[in-house]
Amino acid sequence: MTISLPGSSKKKGFSGLFKRTSEPRTVRPTSKKQLEGQQLAKLFDKKVRAAKPVKPAKLSETEINASEQLSSLRGALYSKN
């Protein structure tokens, strides 16, 4: 009596049932034009607003001085005397 297992292949033989395939599978998107994050969020929630670009804040005088002191300390630490 012979048992046929589903998914078995004559190329791989019995060992092909238990090991992973060595061929990498390429996954192609199903649609030609993929949705961006905001468009995808709009599908679930109609109140989604566009993200505003964030402007970096300017450093204050004390932060500039602290940064300069740290850089001078780093320079003294790594300098070869």
N, C-alpha and C positions, 0 to 999 in steps of 0.2 A: 504494500500500500504506500502511495506517495502523497505527501502533503505539499501543496503549493502555497507559498506565502505571498501575500499581496505586496507589490512594490519590488519584488525580486527581479533581477535583471540577469540575463545570460552573460553579459559582459563582466559584471562584478562578481558573480558567483555568490557563495554562501557568506563570505567575509564582507561583502558589500552591504549586507543587511545591517550590520552592527557598527560599522565605522562611518564617520562623517565623509561627505563628499569632498574630494580634494579640489574640485573645480569651483572657483568663486562665481557666484551667481550675480549678475548685474541686474539691479532693480531699476526699471524705467518708470517714470511717473506716468500715471494713467491719462492725465490730461496734458494738453500741449502747453497751456499757460497756467502756471501754478499761482495760487493765491498768496498774497503777502499776509503778514500777521494781523494788520489792521482789518483787511478785507475778511479774513477768517473770523476775527472777533465780531465783526458786524453781522455775520450769519447767526450768531447766538444771542447777541445783545445789540439792539438798534441804537442805544444811547452812547455807544463808544465814540469818543472824540479823537481827533488826530493828535498825536504826540507833538508837543512843542519842543523845538531844539533848545537844549540847555546851554546857557552861556557860563563859562567858568568865572567864578568870583575873583576879584582882584585881592591881592594880599594887603593887609594893613601894615603900617610901619613896624609894629612890634613883631609881626610874623616875618617881615623881610629881615629885620635885625637878628631874629632867632635863627633864621635860615643861614645868614652869613656867619654867625657864630658856630653853627654846626659844621658848615663846610670848612671853616678854618680849623676846627678841632679834628675833623676827619683828615685834613691835610697834614696836621701835626702827627696824627696817629700813624699814617701810612708813609710818612717821609723817612728816608734813610739818612741817618746822621752818622 
